[in-house]
Amino acid sequence: MKKKKIGIMGGTFDPVHYGHLLAAEEAYSHFGLDQVLFIPSGQPPHKRRPGGASCGQRLAMTALAVATNANFAVSSTEVRRAGYSYSVDTVSALLAEYGTDTDFTFIVGTDAALELPTWHEAERLLALVDFVVAARPGFAESALQQLPSPWQRKMTLLRMPLLEISSTDIRNRVREGRPIKYLLPEAVENYIYAEGLYRDESGAAPGGR
């Protein structure tokens, strides 16, 4: 029986945007995945950011973003888990849920890829999954060669179109009253404004869309 191939797209998604969606679609298409599972983090150990959306709001935005793509799905496994969100725990939970007839591939950006050996229980994570490294134009593949060889063997580089979008920029734009249209799905944009997310410290409503 052929194993099912699922890509894992983890992140804070605060908010999710077209850069995330493009990376997932490219990985899905290029590597013949059966599905890409978006997993918003609960309490990420590597990020401390005041003024962001709640776990529930980030989960809701991610669900809205992937709703029109039948090949994408959202998991609340990290949002529901108490304490820090460690990728190795998430992968272990998914393997227990889906069983041995499913292979998981972790989709990461280049910055995250270079830091993988420092992650919590990194060696156990390495044994559980392969990695797709989504790289923008100009990224030198040689940068991955600084990683220990066991990590290099589990990584495949995916060249991405240049798409300069970041969650930080989107939050700043909302706070400053600048438009965010065409940076993320319209449903997510509408949710941000309806929930009053990322407003400035005075609580003033954003002026632009």
C-alpha positions, 0 to 999 in steps of 0.5 A, spaced: 500 500 500 502 506 498 504 511 503 500 517 504 505 523 504 503 530 508 507 536 508 507 540 515 507 547 515 508 550 522 508 557 524 505 563 528 501 565 522 500 572 525 497 573 520 498 568 515 499 571 508 501 569 501 508 567 502 506 561 507 501 559 502 505 559 496 511 555 499 505 550 501 503 550 494 510 549 491 512 544 496 505 540 494 506 540 487 513 539 486 514 533 491 507 530 490 504 531 496 497 528 498 496 534 503 499 540 506 497 541 514 498 548 516 499 548 524 499 554 528 503 554 534 501 555 541 506 558 545 512 558 541 519 557 545 523 561 540 518 567 539 516 573 544 511 578 541 507 582 544 501 585 541 499 579 536 493 575 535 491 570 540 492 562 539 484 562 537 485 568 532 491 565 529 487 558 528 481 562 525 485 566 520 489 560 518 483 556 517 480 562 513 486 562 508 486 555 506 479 554 506 479 555 498 484 549 497 482 542 498 489 540 498 490 544 504 488 543 512 489 546 518 491 542 525 489 545 532 494 540 535 499 545 538 494 550 540 490 545 544 497 543 547 499 546 554 506 549 554 511 550 549 510 548 542 515 543 540 516 541 533 518 534 535 512 533 540 507 535 534 510 530 529 510 525 534 503 526 535 501 526 528 505 520 527 500 517 533 494 519 529 495 518 522 499 511 523 505 508 519 502 508 513 503 516 512 510 519 511 511 527 514 515 532 510 517 538 514 516 545 510 521 550 513 524 556 510 532 557 510 533 561 516 529 555 520 533 550 516 540 553 519 537 553 526 534 546 526 540 542 530 539 547 535 531 545 536 528 541 542 530 534 541 533 535 534 536 528 533 529 525 535 526 530 530 531 528 525 529 521 525 522 522 524 521 527 518 524 529 512 525 537 510 523 541 504 527 547 505 523 553 501 529 558 499 528 564 495 532 566 489 539 568 491 539 563 496 546 559 496 545 552 497 552 552 500 549 555 506 546 548 508 553 545 507 555 548 514 550 543 517 552 536 520 551 531 514 546 527 517 541 534 517 544 535 509 541 528 507 534 529 510 533 536 506 531 537 499 532 545 497 525 548 493 527 554 489 521 559 490 519 565 487 521 572 490 515 574 494 517 579 499 511 579 504 512 578 512 507 578 518 511 583 521 510 588 515 503 586 515 502 588 523 506 594 522 501 596 516 495 595 520 498 599 526 500 605 521 493 605 517 496 602 511 493 597 506 494 590 506 490 588 500 494 583 496 498 581 501 494 575 504 487 572 502 481 577 503 477 573 508 483 574 513 484 581 511 476 582 513 477 578 519 483 582 522 479 588 521 473 585 524 477 583 530 481 589 531 487 586 530 494 589 530 491 596 532 496 601 535 497 602 542 492 607 543 486 602 540 485 607 534 482 603 528 486 602 522 484 607 517 486 603 510 485 597 507 
